[in-house]
């Protein structure tokens, strides 16, 4: 049972790392968040799982909503 919990925590942290890496730079700028801080923190969290799961939850609650909400700024958007 404990192994399953640990595996789920690793998967959540890995999913947060993948999501953070795949987001373009302009989204981070619009959200007013530091990309390097969050990615390095999440990768560090893979080594120390309790820190990783806390950072993954903080990323999901604090950063993702700011990235998905429309800001109205077209300064960094790509034009077709």
LUMZARO-214058 format. One record per residue (C-alpha): residue number from 1; x, y, z. Coordinates in nm, 4 decimals, padded with zeros to 6 digits, always signed. Layout:
% residues N
<pt n="NUM" c1="X" c2="Y" c3="Z"/>
...
//
This chain:
% residues 80
<pt n="1" c1="+00.0000" c2="+00.0000" c3="+00.0000"/>
<pt n="2" c1="+00.2789" c2="+00.2414" c3="+00.0905"/>
<pt n="3" c1="+00.4545" c2="+00.1648" c3="-00.2375"/>
<pt n="4" c1="+00.1427" c2="+00.2593" c3="-00.4321"/>
<pt n="5" c1="+00.1215" c2="+00.5927" c3="-00.2490"/>
<pt n="6" c1="+00.4881" c2="+00.6657" c3="-00.3233"/>
<pt n="7" c1="+00.4424" c2="+00.5792" c3="-00.6914"/>
<pt n="8" c1="+00.1366" c2="+00.8055" c3="-00.7168"/>
<pt n="9" c1="+00.3311" c2="+01.0910" c3="-00.5540"/>
<pt n="10" c1="+00.6148" c2="+01.0451" c3="-00.8030"/>
<pt n="11" c1="+00.3691" c2="+01.0414" c3="-01.0929"/>
<pt n="12" c1="+00.2028" c2="+01.3627" c3="-00.9749"/>
<pt n="13" c1="+00.5402" c2="+01.5351" c3="-00.9414"/>
<pt n="14" c1="+00.6585" c2="+01.4091" c3="-01.2821"/>
<pt n="15" c1="+00.3340" c2="+01.5287" c3="-01.4413"/>
<pt n="16" c1="+00.3886" c2="+01.8742" c3="-01.2907"/>
<pt n="17" c1="+00.7475" c2="+01.8834" c3="-01.4240"/>
<pt n="18" c1="+00.6352" c2="+01.7819" c3="-01.7732"/>
<pt n="19" c1="+00.3565" c2="+02.0394" c3="-01.7707"/>
<pt n="20" c1="+00.5916" c2="+02.3157" c3="-01.6555"/>
<pt n="21" c1="+00.8548" c2="+02.2322" c3="-01.9184"/>
<pt n="22" c1="+00.6045" c2="+02.2178" c3="-02.2046"/>
<pt n="23" c1="+00.4495" c2="+02.5592" c3="-02.1375"/>
<pt n="24" c1="+00.5865" c2="+02.8371" c3="-02.3592"/>
<pt n="25" c1="+00.7845" c2="+03.1224" c3="-02.2083"/>
<pt n="26" c1="+00.5273" c2="+03.3902" c3="-02.2852"/>
<pt n="27" c1="+00.2700" c2="+03.2107" c3="-02.0676"/>
<pt n="28" c1="+00.5086" c2="+03.2246" c3="-01.7737"/>
<pt n="29" c1="+00.5686" c2="+03.5945" c3="-01.8328"/>
<pt n="30" c1="+00.1960" c2="+03.6679" c3="-01.8549"/>
<pt n="31" c1="+00.1355" c2="+03.4709" c3="-01.5351"/>
<pt n="32" c1="+00.4147" c2="+03.6682" c3="-01.3651"/>
<pt n="33" c1="+00.5854" c2="+03.3501" c3="-01.2463"/>
<pt n="34" c1="+00.9505" c2="+03.2422" c3="-01.2591"/>
<pt n="35" c1="+00.9849" c2="+02.9403" c3="-01.4865"/>
<pt n="36" c1="+01.3348" c2="+02.8424" c3="-01.3702"/>
<pt n="37" c1="+01.2303" c2="+02.8520" c3="-01.0048"/>
<pt n="38" c1="+00.9335" c2="+02.6219" c3="-01.0520"/>
<pt n="39" c1="+01.1032" c2="+02.3727" c3="-01.2830"/>
<pt n="40" c1="+01.4154" c2="+02.3443" c3="-01.0668"/>
<pt n="41" c1="+01.2022" c2="+02.3143" c3="-00.7543"/>
<pt n="42" c1="+00.9899" c2="+02.0377" c3="-00.9039"/>
<pt n="43" c1="+01.2969" c2="+01.8492" c3="-01.0282"/>
<pt n="44" c1="+01.4537" c2="+01.8862" c3="-00.6830"/>
<pt n="45" c1="+01.1277" c2="+01.7519" c3="-00.5453"/>
<pt n="46" c1="+01.1791" c2="+01.4297" c3="-00.7386"/>
<pt n="47" c1="+01.4808" c2="+01.3650" c3="-00.5169"/>
<pt n="48" c1="+01.2976" c2="+01.4540" c3="-00.1949"/>
<pt n="49" c1="+00.9430" c2="+01.3329" c3="-00.2445"/>
<pt n="50" c1="+00.7681" c2="+01.5182" c3="+00.0410"/>
<pt n="51" c1="+00.9014" c2="+01.8471" c3="-00.0968"/>
<pt n="52" c1="+00.8084" c2="+01.7403" c3="-00.4492"/>
<pt n="53" c1="+00.4480" c2="+01.6602" c3="-00.3734"/>
<pt n="54" c1="+00.4068" c2="+01.9893" c3="-00.1844"/>
<pt n="55" c1="+00.5559" c2="+02.1842" c3="-00.4755"/>
<pt n="56" c1="+00.3420" c2="+01.9935" c3="-00.7267"/>
<pt n="57" c1="+00.0296" c2="+02.0824" c3="-00.5296"/>
<pt n="58" c1="+00.1426" c2="+02.4449" c3="-00.4979"/>
<pt n="59" c1="+00.2084" c2="+02.4520" c3="-00.8743"/>
<pt n="60" c1="-00.1363" c2="+02.3110" c3="-00.9484"/>
<pt n="61" c1="-00.3152" c2="+02.5477" c3="-00.7111"/>
<pt n="62" c1="-00.1115" c2="+02.8656" c3="-00.7437"/>
<pt n="63" c1="+00.0506" c2="+02.8716" c3="-01.0863"/>
<pt n="64" c1="-00.1731" c2="+02.6804" c3="-01.3277"/>
<pt n="65" c1="-00.4849" c2="+02.8928" c3="-01.2684"/>
<pt n="66" c1="-00.2852" c2="+03.2078" c3="-01.3477"/>
<pt n="67" c1="-00.1581" c2="+03.0518" c3="-01.6699"/>
<pt n="68" c1="-00.4968" c2="+02.9451" c3="-01.7970"/>
<pt n="69" c1="-00.6920" c2="+03.2616" c3="-01.7226"/>
<pt n="70" c1="-00.7102" c2="+03.5114" c3="-02.0060"/>
<pt n="71" c1="-00.5137" c2="+03.8268" c3="-01.9337"/>
<pt n="72" c1="-00.6114" c2="+04.0299" c3="-02.2359"/>
<pt n="73" c1="-00.2493" c2="+04.0991" c3="-02.3229"/>
<pt n="74" c1="-00.1418" c2="+04.0275" c3="-02.6800"/>
<pt n="75" c1="+00.2202" c2="+04.1289" c3="-02.6301"/>
<pt n="76" c1="+00.3612" c2="+03.7770" c3="-02.6243"/>
<pt n="77" c1="+00.1099" c2="+03.5849" c3="-02.8301"/>
<pt n="78" c1="+00.2089" c2="+03.4407" c3="-03.1649"/>
<pt n="79" c1="+00.0346" c2="+03.5796" c3="-03.4650"/>
<pt n="80" c1="-00.0996" c2="+03.3404" c3="-03.7323"/>
//
